[in-house]
Amino acid sequence: MAKKNSKKMNKKSEKSQKTNKIVKMVVIIVVALCVVAGGITTIVSTIKKKNTERTVRIAFYGLSEEYVEILKERIPVEDKIILKMDVLSEGAMDLAAVKEKYDMLFTWKGEVTDALEASSESIPAKILDCLPSSLRNKKCVPILLDHCELDYSKDVVAKIGKDIPTSYPGFLNYLNQAKQYVFSPFFCNGAEEKILTAFVGATVQAIGGEGAYNLLIDELRKGTPFETLLDVNLGVPNFTLRTVLDSLKTWPGEGYTHPAWYNGRGNDLVYFAQDKQIGVFFTYLHDHRNIQYDIISQYDSFVLPPASSTIKFGIIAPAISGMLITDNSNAKRYLAEFFTSEAQEILSDKTRLAPVHARAQAYDRQADDVRFWAASCPAGAIPDIYNAAFQRNPDGNKKFADEIRNYIK
């Protein structure tokens, strides 16, 4: 009986081993098939992605025709790539459509780029590494910088006998002293909405710092009515838009500026500057470039300086920027083309704006200074009010400018 039982057990054991072998073989075959299937899926996915990425869809928004053409020149035309480039009209913009239709976006940093940041792709580290730390943004990378600048009369600065002021109180003191020598110590073409709102914004930032400026932008984006906006606290005790405008309202009476400076135009600025009747004027770097050399050469550019060295301060420097809407590898490669030292030098030369590459040659001293100031200020380059709050609503900026004029006149 023992032998019979032993034989039965041996047969069961052999049968069990055969079964295990079969199971193992089945498992191995299944795993192998899964690996093969996975590999095929990966290959198919890679091929599909590569084919999809053959088309690179690029949008330009809110940029002048000149700047668009200069940017287009940096995008290579390749046989294997289908380029689709669209210039979107300024004003209302469908953000959902942009996310659906495009791989890249070139525009001014501001309200639009902020709205797209959450869904956009990260900027490659190799691009950010060539920028000063204060200009690095993982979702929206600056390519060129404009600047809302103060241009000081060299003659008036020399007569006063002091350096260009580096604090906001020093700036006001300069205006007070300059009235001994010129009719209008301060001037800007305030009839132009972008310049007027940019100057008011720059003044808020100079006194209250980046935090105060951002609070103002938040309220403007929300559409807060002007009468309510006037008294919104901007993060500093007793500091509101009303206190800023009340101060500006006193300037004509103090002899700091032309009585109707808020209605001044570009030709007025040029006339007074040519007649040497301006101590300092506020404008954009790109407008500075259009003033004839024999006039502008008599002025030195600087920032509207902060009230205190303790506040977090940036410069109001609108930035032509790039964003990656999708993870298209060719789009990433094309964006990187804008950030070589050579490319940045060419872009600066053609636009006469400031490069952002830390070592690129700038168009001139003014452009180089803008890059230096943006790099050295803790808050870096900050958009002007138009781009920060009204990029898709130009009429809103015009309305805000009109409300400012009505208040301070």
Secondary structure, DSSP 8 states (H G I E B T S, - for coil): -HHHHHHHHHHHHHHHHHHHHHHHHHHHHHHHHHHHHHHHHHHHHHHHHHHHTTEEEEEEES--HHHHHHHHTTS---TT-EEEEEEE-SS---HHHHHHH-SEEEEESSHHHHHHGGGSB---HHHHTTS-GGG--SS-EEEEE--EEEEEEHHHHHHHTS----SHHHHHHHHHHHTTT-SEEEE--TTSHHHHHHHHHHHHHHHHHHHHHHHHHHHHHHT--HHHHTT---SSTT--HHHHHHHHHHHHHHTSB-TTGGG--HHHHHHHHHTT-EEEEEEEHHHHTTS-HHHHTTEEEE----S-TTS---EE--EEEEEESS--HHHHHHHHGGGSHHHHHHHHHHH-SEE-STTS--SSHHHHHHHHHHHHSTT-EE--HHHHH-TT-HHHHHHHHHHHHHHH-
